[in-house]
Structure formats: structure tokens, C-alpha cells
Amino acid sequence: MNYRNDRYGNPLSIMGFGCMRFSRKGTGIDYEKAEQEMLRAYELGVNYFDTAYVYPGSEELLGEFLERNNLRDKVNVATKMPQYMVRSAAAFDRYLDEELRRLRTDHIDYYLMHMITDPAQWANLQRLGIEEWIAAKKETGQIGQIGFSFHGNSDAFLKVLEAYDWDFCQIQYNYLDEHTQAGRVGLKAAAARGIPVIIMEPLRGGKLVDLMPDEGKHLIAASSRGWSAAEWAFRWLWDQPEVTCVLSGMNSVQMVEENCRVASEVEPEQLTEDDFALLAQVIEAINSRMKVGCTGCGYCMPCPQGVDIPALFRCYNYMYTEGKNEGRKEYWQTVSLRKQKAFARQCVGCGKCEKHCPQGIPIREMIHIADRELRPLPWRIAGVVARHFSVR
């Protein structure tokens, strides 16, 4: 495993374990499977585990795993305050205390303000006394380093970056998002201030791997490099010395071992002009087919009316990467047959989802467009008939 230092010289594994998308079993997380994956990651040198208050069951699982395996003091734990839910100064302690209980620890190594999208959000926290609160928590040792995770444009990122003496930050960044959200501009700006950058969505919610159009897959398969689509995405990131740690939601031991293999081989600035030219072709292939720039992060959820927005957009994009009937079949199987309906027609246009969408997708408009394509009349009829027999 290769390591890059944080702001204070502490080594962080360049591969971090993202704890948002654990495998599910029944109605909950498959703990046994997740434990095997995290334990293997630790054995291979991963020392950064990232979770958040709003990831269902994630903090509890991570805390139990670390306690059970006596690993708490051997790894770095990162979690996030849901700043968008804070309404008073009292909420600062309430959320942190609950997270400490969930994680079965007395301190958080890397604590983030979750999902900052606008400088006004940080300004509101400042009015509530967040800076004094952070200083006090650092003094007691309950918080090690303070940062923020960001979804918004580069101008907003730069303003947030300059508004406080941050220890680190976390951005969505990959070769498809090089010039969107914080982008390369934000990455360079953070590095210039000596602020480490943690990367989320390195595979763009699968868009750079399984959900890549066939044209892109063929380009990668034909390359003499012999790298998988995921390896290309990771190598592009680690080629940049400003990238400190890349988070991956690894949900198989094989994936852990493959990702860690790559993380043990890479060095900055190894990619060639031919490599960048190939990725440019892959980007062109992806952009020509994708209908909605949804990463499946789930920040738009839960919908008050029960619409499964990420599933809808995933299947809609699937229609244009794998074939229309394949996308419709996927939606029919994963959404149409549920006991609790989750269709776009349930939307009442409240707009709650759009307020939390990191990608700025006009969700209220797009869910109806996607629904019409995914459920033409024959598919709607088939869904009604199948539901009658399968979810009585």
C-alpha cells in the first residue's frame, strides 16, 4: 500500500474504505460479508475508513467491527456531521455524541461537515458558533482534524475553502468530473493551501465501470495496458500528487484485493499522452449515451412520497448503455414488483430531492421523462399483473 501524508505528516493509505454502500442481506447490512471485506482491507494496509451520520447502519457496523477486532487505534475513522439538519448550537453536541456512541469510540480522527454545497451553509454554522465548538472539541481530543465534504460548483468550493482554516476536504472527482463540481480547479486550490484532498465517487457511481457504454468498454479492453475500467479510473486519480486518498465502496474481497494491488503499484505522474488520449475517447463515448448524471449517492432520499429516485435514474441510464429492454427489465424486477410502490407518478413536486442533489439534476422533471420511457403501456400492464400475483 502506498501512503500520502495528511496536513500534519500522518500517513494515510491512498485507498480508503468507503462505508456508504455495504452489501445488503434481507432488510439490513450483511455484517459478516462486510467484516471480511474490511478486515482484508486492513490487512492490505488500508487505514482510512469513511462513514457518515446519515448512512443507514454504517456507523454502528463500523464501530462494532473495529471493537470486535481490536482495531480502533490502528486505523483512522472519518465521519460527518449532517450540517443540513442543524438548527441550533445544541445540535452540534447532539450529533457528535450520537456518532461517538454508534462508533464505540471517544474520538473521531477526521470529522467533516457533510455535503456543503454553498458558502451560506458554512456561514450559518459560523453564526451558531461552530468555530468555537470545533476548537473546544479539538482541545478535548474528541475531534482530531476538521474538514468538509463538498458538492457544488468550483466557485462555491473556493469560497468555502477560504472561509476557515480547514485540515482537509473531500470532493467528488474522477476523469468524468474533471471540470465539474470542485473539479481540478478546486483540487489545485486545496493543495496550494496545504490541505489534503479525499476523493469520493472515483467510479462515478458505476458510470466508469459496469454502467459504461459498450464503446468505452471496448476501448479499454483493446488497450495494451491490460487495466480494468476501475484501474484506469483509480490510476488517473493517483497520477495527481494533489490527491491524498481515494474512497472506494468495496463490496467483495476480490475487489478489495484488486484495488489494493493497484494502490501498491502506482506513483504520481506515470500516465502518458497515449493514456490520456484513450480516456478522452472513453469520456466521449460515455457522454454520448448517458441521459442523467446521477451517481446513485442517495442524497435525494428518502422521498416523502416513496419514489425510488436513484433506482429510476439508474435503470433509465441502463436503457442507453445496455439496451432499452434491459433497462426496462431491470426496473420491472427491482422496482415494479415491490410491495410498496415507488413510481414517479407518486411525486407531488415538493422539490425536497432537488435541494439535496449534489449533481443539480432537475429531478422533478427528469423522473417523469424516465418513467415514460421505462414503463410504456405493455410494461405497465405487465407490472400490474405481476404485482397482483407476487405482492398480494
Order of alpha helices (4+ residues) and beta strands (2+ residues): beta-beta-beta-beta-beta-alpha-beta-alpha-beta-alpha-beta-alpha-alpha-beta-alpha-beta-alpha-beta-alpha-alpha-beta-alpha-alpha-alpha-alpha-alpha-alpha-alpha
